[in-house]
Amino acid sequence: MSETESPNSRLSRLDALPFTREHRKLLVGSGMGWALDAMDVGLISFVLAQLAVTWSLTGTELSWIASSGFIGMAIGASLGGLLADRFGRRQVFAVTLLIFGIATGASALAWSVGVLIALRFLVGLGLGAELPVASTLVSEFAPPRIRGRVIVLLEAFWAVGWTLAAVIGFVVVPASAEGWRWALAIGAVPALYAAFVRFGLPESVRFLESRGRAAEAERTVRRFERSAGVQAPEQPAAIVDVPAQPRLDAGRQVAALWARPHRVQTAALWLVWFCVNFAYYGAFVWLPTILVASGFSLVRSFGYTLIITLAQLPGYLVAAWLVEKWGRNKTLAVFLTGSAVSAVLFGLAGAEWQVIGAGMLLSFFNLGAWGALYAVTPELYPTALRGTGSGWAAGVGRIASILAPLAVPMLTGVGGNVLLFSVFAVFFLVAAGAALTLADKRGKSLDDVVPPELARV
């Protein structure tokens, strides 16, 4: 029996634990970073709406401000996943928070469109890397029987951050012509938080195992066992060092995602990420601006956006329950289908109550889908490829988030909100179909060994 199969192995002991105070600390610690990320992304949607008025910017200029951040996210997500598999999840998580926090604060001092675009690119580098790395870290600690629920709850911190952004957008941004600068200055908070993350959270036991760092892995498992009131075995398998898994170079890591064991899953996963990103960022980054263009005042559009945003949290909570009841792929497909229907309703909405109602439905289903997507993504790959697989899926998705803000002015110019949100609905439906082909690993332990044939890719 191998070390990882032994009942006394570190991974078996970790997976057998209940949800402890240490798990909660990891979830909240990672979730706060997630919330601060969401606050930054949410703030830019309110900033765009004010800059359109105060700087008299064109739709194309506004699109590039939004898309520059997503270009950075695409690069950051791809690199962040590779770095997380090579240097560890915790270190990359902390550095990415620091990068995007400092760049967001600097964005508040931007004196031209060009400078703001450049700084938003740097923000995106940090933000794009952080999200898949954080979900990978938490998934590798969560008990298998509730792992999907824990990851959806982690994603639910996005709703907290976006709601905070909506509050800041509603209160701070319209307060003065420079309100957008104060809003972005608040976004520098993550830079201070990064220090806590670096020293307060544990490194993944699975990553430590894959690098042969048995003593560190054993200390971390015992830390979680103490939190659960569980006595560590007198002669744990950890006293014998585990051979390190083969270390792939960057090119082979990415190529391994397309080797035979993962080829179909990678294709389906990338398609889901692309479609969801296109529809989500096309709709929500432009939402305040779309409402202003529809005839609502700046303040009223911000207020409506805040109300619509509040529907995100219940969407996450329902998804968190269903991913362990129905499974990841079915939950994801149902929420994406609901997103498609909601998008059509929003495009057809005319009265204020219709705008708010359809917007809340779109917010509920779309963010619930995000939770299920983040739950399923890390589970599809072994430990040595998990960060890379999650990061590249997110990176491909970010390509869509670059294109979506650029496409919105063109689509609204041709067919208004009806055409725009009908296109979003089609993307949601395509994603729903692809989601049903993803493997459902509900309640199963994560894979930890790279097959020998992948090491030779």
MIKOLVO-579287 format. One record per residue (C-alpha): residue number from 1; residue in one letter; x, y, z. Coordinates in nm, 2 decimals, padded with zeros to 4 digits. Each point is the difference from the previous one (the first is absolute). Layout:
% MIKOLVO-579287
[NUM,a,[X,Y,Z]]
...
//
This chain:
% MIKOLVO-579287
[1,m,[00.00,00.00,00.00]]
[2,s,[00.14,00.34,-00.10]]
[3,e,[00.04,00.28,00.25]]
[4,t,[-00.28,00.20,-00.15]]
[5,e,[-00.23,-00.31,00.02]]
[6,s,[00.08,-00.07,00.36]]
[7,p,[-00.26,00.09,00.27]]
[8,n,[00.28,00.17,00.19]]
[9,s,[00.12,00.20,-00.30]]
[10,r,[-00.01,00.37,00.03]]
[11,l,[-00.25,00.04,-00.28]]
[12,s,[-00.23,-00.27,00.14]]
[13,r,[00.01,00.16,00.34]]
[14,l,[-00.07,00.34,-00.14]]
[15,d,[-00.29,-00.12,-00.21]]
[16,a,[-00.16,-00.18,00.30]]
[17,l,[-00.02,00.31,00.22]]
[18,p,[-00.32,00.20,00.05]]
[19,f,[-00.02,00.37,-00.08]]
[20,t,[00.21,00.15,00.27]]
[21,r,[00.09,00.35,00.13]]
[22,e,[00.31,-00.02,-00.22]]
[23,h,[-00.21,-00.07,-00.31]]
[24,r,[-00.22,00.30,00.09]]
[25,k,[00.31,00.22,00.04]]
[26,l,[00.13,-00.11,-00.34]]
[27,l,[-00.34,00.06,-00.16]]
[28,v,[-00.05,00.35,00.15]]
[29,g,[00.36,00.10,-00.05]]
[30,s,[-00.01,-00.10,-00.37]]
[31,g,[-00.35,00.13,-00.03]]
[32,m,[00.09,00.35,00.12]]
[33,g,[00.26,00.02,-00.27]]
[34,w,[-00.26,-00.12,-00.25]]
[35,a,[-00.24,00.27,00.13]]
[36,l,[00.25,00.27,-00.04]]
[37,d,[00.07,-00.12,-00.36]]
[38,a,[-00.37,00.02,-00.07]]
[39,m,[-00.02,00.35,00.15]]
[40,d,[00.27,00.11,-00.25]]
[41,v,[-00.17,-00.15,-00.30]]
[42,g,[-00.34,00.14,00.11]]
[43,l,[00.14,00.35,00.05]]
[44,i,[00.12,00.03,-00.35]]
[45,s,[-00.36,-00.04,-00.13]]
[46,f,[-00.10,00.31,00.21]]
[47,v,[00.32,00.18,-00.10]]
[48,l,[-00.08,-00.05,-00.37]]
[49,a,[-00.35,00.15,00.05]]
[50,q,[00.14,00.32,00.16]]
[51,l,[00.30,00.03,-00.24]]
[52,a,[-00.24,-00.01,-00.29]]
[53,v,[-00.15,00.32,00.14]]
[54,t,[00.29,00.18,00.17]]
[55,w,[00.27,-00.07,-00.27]]
[56,s,[-00.25,-00.02,-00.29]]
[57,l,[00.15,-00.33,-00.11]]
[58,t,[-00.12,-00.19,-00.30]]
[59,g,[-00.14,-00.36,00.02]]
[60,t,[00.33,-00.12,-00.16]]
[61,e,[00.21,00.17,00.27]]
[62,l,[-00.21,-00.14,00.27]]
[63,s,[00.02,-00.34,-00.15]]
[64,w,[00.38,00.00,00.00]]
[65,i,[00.01,00.11,00.36]]
[66,a,[-00.21,-00.30,00.09]]
[67,s,[00.17,-00.24,-00.24]]
[68,s,[00.36,00.09,00.10]]
[69,g,[-00.07,-00.14,00.35]]
[70,f,[-00.13,-00.32,-00.16]]
[71,i,[00.31,-00.03,-00.23]]
[72,g,[00.20,00.01,00.32]]
[73,m,[-00.23,-00.26,00.16]]
[74,a,[00.05,-00.24,-00.29]]
[75,i,[00.37,00.01,00.03]]
[76,g,[-00.01,00.00,00.38]]
[77,a,[-00.23,-00.30,00.02]]
[78,s,[00.22,-00.21,-00.23]]
[79,l,[00.33,00.09,00.16]]
[80,g,[-00.14,-00.01,00.36]]
[81,g,[-00.12,-00.36,-00.05]]
[82,l,[00.34,-00.11,-00.13]]
[83,l,[00.18,00.18,00.29]]
[84,a,[-00.23,-00.15,00.26]]
[85,d,[00.09,-00.35,-00.12]]
[86,r,[00.37,00.09,00.01]]
[87,f,[00.04,00.22,00.31]]
[88,g,[-00.31,-00.07,00.21]]
[89,r,[-00.35,00.14,00.03]]
[90,r,[00.04,00.22,00.30]]
[91,q,[00.30,00.20,-00.13]]
[92,v,[-00.16,00.08,-00.34]]
[93,f,[-00.33,00.09,00.17]]
[94,a,[00.17,00.26,00.22]]
[95,v,[00.21,00.15,-00.28]]
[96,t,[-00.29,00.04,-00.23]]
[97,l,[-00.20,00.18,00.27]]
[98,l,[00.29,00.24,00.05]]
[99,i,[00.03,00.07,-00.38]]
[100,f,[-00.36,00.08,-00.07]]
[101,g,[-00.05,00.19,00.33]]
[102,i,[00.29,00.24,-00.07]]
[103,a,[-00.10,00.05,-00.36]]
[104,t,[-00.36,00.07,00.09]]
[105,g,[00.11,00.27,00.24]]
[106,a,[00.23,00.15,-00.26]]
[107,s,[-00.30,00.00,-00.25]]
[108,a,[-00.16,00.27,00.22]]
[109,l,[00.28,00.24,-00.10]]
[110,a,[-00.04,-00.06,-00.38]]
[111,w,[00.01,00.32,-00.20]]
[112,s,[-00.09,-00.13,-00.34]]
[113,v,[-00.19,-00.28,-00.17]]
[114,g,[00.33,-00.16,-00.11]]
[115,v,[00.14,-00.01,00.35]]
[116,l,[-00.32,-00.14,00.14]]
[117,i,[00.00,-00.28,-00.27]]
[118,a,[00.36,-00.09,00.09]]
[119,l,[-00.07,-00.02,00.38]]
[120,r,[-00.31,-00.20,-00.06]]
[121,f,[00.22,-00.25,-00.19]]
[122,l,[00.22,-00.04,00.31]]
[123,v,[-00.31,-00.04,00.22]]
[124,g,[-00.11,-00.28,-00.23]]
[125,l,[00.33,-00.18,00.03]]
[126,g,[-00.05,-00.04,00.37]]
[127,l,[-00.37,-00.05,00.00]]
[128,g,[00.01,-00.27,-00.27]]
[129,a,[00.25,-00.21,00.18]]
[130,e,[-00.16,00.02,00.34]]
[131,l,[-00.34,-00.15,-00.06]]
[132,p,[00.10,-00.34,-00.14]]
[133,v,[00.28,-00.03,00.25]]
[134,a,[-00.22,00.07,00.30]]
[135,s,[-00.26,-00.26,-00.11]]
[136,t,[00.27,-00.26,-00.06]]
[137,l,[00.14,00.06,00.35]]
[138,v,[-00.34,-00.03,00.17]]
[139,s,[-00.11,-00.30,-00.20]]
[140,e,[00.32,-00.19,00.11]]
[141,f,[-00.09,00.04,00.36]]
[142,a,[-00.38,-00.04,00.00]]
[143,p,[-00.15,-00.33,00.11]]
[144,p,[-00.11,-00.20,-00.31]]
[145,r,[-00.36,-00.04,00.11]]
[146,i,[-00.06,00.38,00.01]]
[147,r,[00.28,00.12,-00.22]]
[148,g,[-00.23,00.14,-00.27]]
[149,r,[-00.21,00.18,00.26]]
[150,v,[00.32,00.16,00.15]]
[151,i,[00.12,00.12,-00.34]]
[152,v,[-00.34,00.16,-00.08]]
[153,l,[00.01,00.17,00.34]]
[154,l,[00.34,00.13,-00.09]]
[155,e,[-00.13,00.13,-00.32]]
[156,a,[-00.29,00.16,00.20]]
[157,f,[00.25,00.25,00.13]]
[158,w,[-00.01,00.15,-00.35]]
[159,a,[-00.36,00.11,00.08]]
[160,v,[00.13,00.17,00.32]]
[161,g,[00.26,00.18,-00.19]]
[162,w,[-00.22,00.10,-00.29]]
[163,t,[-00.27,00.12,00.24]]
[164,l,[00.27,00.21,00.18]]
[165,a,[00.09,00.14,-00.34]]
[166,a,[-00.36,00.08,-00.07]]
[167,v,[-00.02,00.19,00.33]]
[168,i,[00.31,00.19,-00.07]]
[169,g,[-00.12,00.07,-00.35]]
[170,f,[-00.33,00.12,00.13]]
[171,v,[00.14,00.22,00.28]]
[172,v,[00.35,00.10,-00.09]]
[173,v,[00.02,00.02,-00.38]]
[174,p,[-00.29,00.25,-00.06]]
[175,a,[00.10,00.22,00.30]]
[176,s,[00.24,00.21,-00.22]]
[177,a,[00.17,00.02,-00.34]]
[178,e,[00.30,-00.18,00.16]]
[179,g,[-00.21,-00.26,00.17]]
[180,w,[00.13,-00.27,-00.23]]
[181,r,[00.36,00.07,00.13]]
[182,w,[-00.11,-00.05,00.36]]
[183,a,[-00.18,-00.32,-00.09]]
[184,l,[00.32,-00.15,-00.16]]
[185,a,[00.21,00.12,00.29]]
[186,i,[-00.21,-00.22,00.23]]
[187,g,[00.09,-00.29,-00.22]]
[188,a,[00.36,00.02,00.12]]
[189,v,[-00.10,-00.18,00.32]]
[190,p,[00.10,-00.34,-00.14]]
[191,a,[00.37,00.11,00.00]]
[192,l,[-00.02,00.01,00.39]]
[193,y,[-00.19,-00.32,00.01]]
[194,a,[00.26,-00.19,-00.20]]
[195,a,[00.24,-00.01,00.30]]
[196,f,[-00.25,-00.18,00.21]]
[197,v,[-00.07,-00.26,-00.27]]
[198,r,[00.36,-00.08,-00.05]]
[199,f,[00.07,-00.08,00.37]]
[200,g,[-00.35,-00.10,00.12]]
[201,l,[-00.11,-00.27,-00.24]]
[202,p,[00.15,-00.35,-00.04]]
[203,e,[00.16,-00.14,-00.31]]
[204,s,[-00.18,-00.28,-00.18]]
[205,v,[00.08,-00.34,00.15]]
[206,r,[-00.04,-00.15,-00.35]]
[207,f,[00.25,00.25,-00.15]]
[208,l,[00.25,-00.07,00.28]]
[209,e,[-00.05,-00.38,-00.06]]
[210,s,[00.06,00.05,-00.37]]
[211,r,[00.33,00.17,00.08]]
[212,g,[00.11,-00.27,00.25]]
[213,r,[-00.02,00.25,00.30]]
[214,a,[-00.13,-00.26,00.24]]
[215,a,[00.09,00.18,00.33]]
[216,e,[-00.19,00.32,-00.10]]
[217,a,[-00.30,-00.20,-00.12]]
[218,e,[-00.01,-00.20,00.32]]
[219,r,[00.00,00.32,00.21]]
[220,t,[-00.28,00.14,-00.20]]
[221,v,[-00.22,-00.31,00.03]]
[222,r,[00.07,-00.02,00.38]]
[223,r,[-00.11,00.37,00.02]]
[224,f,[-00.34,-00.09,-00.15]]
[225,e,[-00.03,-00.31,00.21]]
[226,r,[00.05,00.20,00.32]]
[227,s,[-00.27,00.23,-00.11]]
[228,a,[-00.23,-00.30,-00.05]]
[229,g,[00.10,-00.15,00.34]]
[230,v,[00.13,-00.31,-00.19]]
[231,q,[00.31,-00.18,00.13]]
[232,a,[00.27,-00.05,-00.26]]
[233,p,[00.11,-00.36,-00.05]]
[234,e,[00.30,-00.11,00.21]]
[235,q,[00.18,-00.13,-00.31]]
[236,p,[-00.14,00.20,-00.29]]
[237,a,[00.12,-00.08,-00.35]]
[238,a,[00.14,00.35,-00.01]]
[239,i,[00.32,-00.11,00.18]]
[240,v,[00.10,-00.13,-00.34]]
[241,d,[00.06,00.27,-00.26]]
[242,v,[-00.22,-00.03,-00.31]]
[243,p,[00.19,00.02,-00.33]]
[244,a,[-00.07,00.32,-00.18]]
[245,q,[-00.22,-00.02,-00.30]]
[246,p,[00.16,00.06,-00.34]]
[247,r,[00.04,00.38,-00.06]]
[248,l,[-00.12,00.10,-00.34]]
[249,d,[00.14,00.31,-00.17]]
[250,a,[-00.26,00.27,-00.10]]
[251,g,[-00.04,-00.12,-00.35]]
[252,r,[-00.06,-00.36,00.10]]
[253,q,[-00.24,00.11,00.28]]
[254,v,[-00.23,00.17,-00.26]]
[255,a,[00.04,-00.28,-00.25]]
[256,a,[-00.10,-00.25,00.27]]
[257,l,[-00.34,00.16,00.02]]
[258,w,[-00.06,-00.12,-00.35]]
[259,a,[00.14,-00.35,00.05]]
[260,r,[-00.25,-00.29,-00.04]]
[261,p,[-00.12,-00.02,00.37]]
[262,h,[-00.10,00.37,00.00]]
[263,r,[-00.06,00.10,-00.36]]
[264,v,[-00.38,-00.01,-00.01]]
[265,q,[-00.04,00.15,00.34]]
[266,t,[00.24,00.29,-00.08]]
[267,a,[-00.18,00.08,-00.32]]
[268,a,[-00.34,00.01,00.17]]
[269,l,[00.13,00.19,00.30]]
[270,w,[00.17,00.27,-00.22]]
[271,l,[-00.33,00.04,-00.20]]
[272,v,[-00.20,00.05,00.32]]
[273,w,[00.25,00.25,00.14]]
[274,f,[00.01,00.19,-00.33]]
[275,c,[-00.38,00.03,-00.04]]
[276,v,[-00.07,00.08,00.37]]
[277,n,[00.27,00.28,00.00]]
[278,f,[-00.13,00.15,-00.32]]
[279,a,[-00.36,00.02,00.12]]
[280,y,[00.08,00.10,00.37]]
[281,y,[00.25,00.27,-00.06]]
[282,g,[-00.18,00.14,-00.31]]
[283,a,[-00.31,00.04,00.21]]
[284,f,[00.12,00.10,00.35]]
[285,v,[00.30,00.22,-00.08]]
[286,w,[-00.23,00.21,-00.22]]
[287,l,[-00.31,-00.02,00.21]]
[288,p,[00.00,00.35,00.15]]
[289,t,[00.10,00.15,-00.33]]
[290,i,[-00.27,-00.19,-00.18]]
[291,l,[-00.26,00.13,00.25]]
[292,v,[00.12,00.36,-00.05]]
[293,a,[-00.03,-00.04,-00.37]]
[294,s,[-00.35,-00.14,00.04]]
[295,g,[-00.11,00.33,00.16]]
[296,f,[00.06,-00.05,00.37]]
[297,s,[00.20,00.26,00.19]]
[298,l,[00.35,-00.08,00.12]]
[299,v,[-00.10,-00.02,00.36]]
[300,r,[-00.31,-00.21,-00.07]]
[301,s,[00.19,-00.24,-00.23]]
[302,f,[00.25,-00.05,00.28]]
[303,g,[-00.28,-00.07,00.25]]
[304,y,[-00.16,-00.25,-00.24]]
[305,t,[00.34,-00.17,-00.04]]
[306,l,[00.03,-00.03,00.38]]
[307,i,[-00.34,-00.17,00.02]]
[308,i,[00.08,-00.24,-00.28]]
[309,t,[00.33,-00.08,00.16]]
[310,l,[-00.17,-00.11,00.33]]
[311,a,[-00.15,-00.30,-00.18]]
[312,q,[00.35,-00.15,-00.05]]
[313,l,[00.03,-00.13,00.35]]
[314,p,[-00.32,-00.22,00.00]]
[315,g,[00.11,-00.13,-00.34]]
[316,y,[00.33,-00.12,00.16]]
[317,l,[-00.18,-00.15,00.30]]
[318,v,[-00.24,-00.21,-00.21]]
[319,a,[00.28,-00.11,-00.22]]
[320,a,[00.21,-00.10,00.30]]
[321,w,[-00.29,-00.23,00.11]]
[322,l,[-00.06,-00.15,-00.34]]
[323,v,[00.36,-00.08,-00.10]]
[324,e,[-00.01,-00.27,00.27]]
[325,k,[-00.36,-00.10,-00.07]]
[326,w,[-00.01,-00.01,-00.38]]
[327,g,[00.37,00.00,-00.08]]
[328,r,[00.22,00.26,-00.16]]
[329,n,[-00.08,-00.03,-00.36]]
[330,k,[-00.38,-00.02,00.03]]
[331,t,[00.00,00.30,00.24]]
[332,l,[00.22,00.20,-00.24]]
[333,a,[-00.22,-00.08,-00.30]]
[334,v,[-00.32,00.09,00.18]]
[335,f,[00.14,00.34,00.12]]
[336,l,[00.13,00.08,-00.35]]
[337,t,[-00.33,-00.08,-00.15]]
[338,g,[-00.17,00.23,00.25]]
[339,s,[00.26,00.27,-00.09]]
[340,a,[-00.10,-00.03,-00.36]]
[341,v,[-00.37,00.04,00.07]]
[342,s,[00.08,00.30,00.23]]
[343,a,[00.21,00.16,-00.26]]
[344,v,[-00.28,-00.01,-00.26]]
[345,l,[-00.24,00.15,00.26]]
[346,f,[00.24,00.28,00.08]]
[347,g,[00.05,00.09,-00.36]]
[348,l,[-00.38,00.03,-00.04]]
[349,a,[-00.05,00.19,00.32]]
[350,g,[-00.14,00.35,-00.02]]
[351,a,[-00.17,00.10,00.32]]
[352,e,[00.22,00.06,00.31]]
[353,w,[-00.14,-00.30,00.19]]
[354,q,[00.07,-00.22,-00.30]]
[355,v,[00.36,00.12,-00.02]]
[356,i,[00.05,-00.06,00.37]]
[357,g,[-00.18,-00.34,00.00]]
[358,a,[00.18,-00.14,-00.31]]
[359,g,[00.33,00.14,00.12]]
[360,m,[-00.04,-00.17,00.34]]
[361,l,[-00.08,-00.33,-00.17]]
[362,l,[00.31,00.03,-00.23]]
[363,s,[00.21,00.08,00.31]]
[364,f,[-00.14,-00.29,00.19]]
[365,f,[00.05,-00.27,-00.27]]
[366,n,[00.33,00.14,-00.15]]
[367,l,[00.18,00.02,00.33]]
[368,g,[-00.13,-00.34,00.11]]
[369,a,[00.15,-00.14,-00.32]]
[370,w,[00.33,00.16,00.08]]
[371,g,[00.00,-00.18,00.33]]
[372,a,[-00.06,-00.34,-00.16]]
[373,l,[00.26,00.07,-00.26]]
[374,y,[00.27,00.08,00.25]]
[375,a,[-00.10,-00.31,00.19]]
[376,v,[00.04,-00.24,-00.29]]
[377,t,[00.32,00.15,-00.16]]
[378,p,[00.27,-00.10,00.25]]
[379,e,[-00.15,-00.35,00.04]]
[380,l,[00.07,-00.10,-00.37]]
[381,y,[00.38,-00.01,00.03]]
[382,p,[00.27,-00.17,00.22]]
[383,t,[00.20,00.21,00.25]]
[384,a,[00.30,00.06,-00.23]]
[385,l,[-00.24,00.15,-00.26]]
[386,r,[-00.27,00.14,00.21]]
[387,g,[00.12,00.36,00.02]]
[388,t,[00.09,-00.01,-00.37]]
[389,g,[-00.33,-00.15,-00.10]]
[390,s,[-00.20,00.25,00.20]]
[391,g,[00.22,00.30,-00.11]]
[392,w,[-00.02,-00.08,-00.37]]
[393,a,[-00.37,-00.05,00.01]]
[394,a,[-00.04,00.33,00.17]]
[395,g,[00.25,00.16,-00.25]]
[396,v,[-00.20,-00.13,-00.30]]
[397,g,[-00.31,00.15,00.17]]
[398,r,[00.18,00.33,00.03]]
[399,i,[00.04,00.02,-00.37]]
[400,a,[-00.38,00.01,-00.02]]
[401,s,[-00.01,00.27,00.27]]
[402,i,[00.24,00.21,-00.22]]
[403,l,[-00.23,-00.04,-00.30]]
[404,a,[-00.33,00.05,00.18]]
[405,p,[00.04,00.37,00.11]]
[406,l,[00.13,00.08,-00.35]]
[407,a,[-00.31,-00.17,-00.16]]
[408,v,[-00.26,00.17,00.22]]
[409,p,[00.00,00.34,-00.18]]
[410,m,[-00.02,-00.17,-00.34]]
[411,l,[-00.28,-00.23,00.09]]
[412,t,[-00.21,00.27,00.17]]
[413,g,[00.06,00.23,-00.30]]
[414,v,[-00.14,-00.27,-00.23]]
[415,g,[-00.29,-00.14,00.20]]
[416,g,[-00.01,00.17,00.34]]
[417,n,[-00.04,-00.19,00.33]]
[418,v,[-00.22,-00.27,-00.17]]
[419,l,[00.28,-00.11,-00.23]]
[420,l,[00.27,00.04,00.26]]
[421,f,[-00.17,-00.22,00.27]]
[422,s,[-00.12,-00.25,-00.26]]
[423,v,[00.37,-00.06,-00.10]]
[424,f,[00.08,-00.04,00.37]]
[425,a,[-00.28,-00.26,00.03]]
[426,v,[00.14,-00.20,-00.29]]
[427,f,[00.34,-00.01,00.17]]
[428,f,[-00.16,-00.12,00.33]]
[429,l,[-00.18,-00.28,-00.18]]
[430,v,[00.32,-00.12,-00.18]]
[431,a,[00.17,00.00,00.34]]
[432,a,[-00.28,-00.20,00.15]]
[433,g,[00.03,-00.27,-00.27]]
[434,a,[00.38,-00.03,00.05]]
[435,a,[-00.05,-00.01,00.38]]
[436,l,[-00.19,-00.32,-00.01]]
[437,t,[00.31,-00.18,-00.15]]
[438,l,[00.22,00.09,00.30]]
[439,a,[00.09,-00.28,00.25]]
[440,d,[-00.18,00.02,00.33]]
[441,k,[00.24,-00.09,00.29]]
[442,r,[-00.25,00.07,00.28]]
[443,g,[00.12,-00.16,00.32]]
[444,k,[00.32,-00.15,-00.16]]
[445,s,[00.35,00.07,00.11]]
[446,l,[00.21,00.22,-00.23]]
[447,d,[00.25,-00.17,-00.23]]
[448,d,[00.35,00.05,00.11]]
[449,v,[00.23,-00.20,-00.24]]
[450,v,[00.09,00.10,-00.35]]
[451,p,[-00.01,-00.31,-00.22]]
[452,p,[00.35,-00.09,-00.13]]
[453,e,[-00.11,00.05,-00.36]]
[454,l,[-00.09,00.37,00.08]]
[455,a,[00.35,00.06,00.14]]
[456,r,[00.14,-00.10,-00.34]]
[457,v,[-00.23,00.24,-00.19]]
//
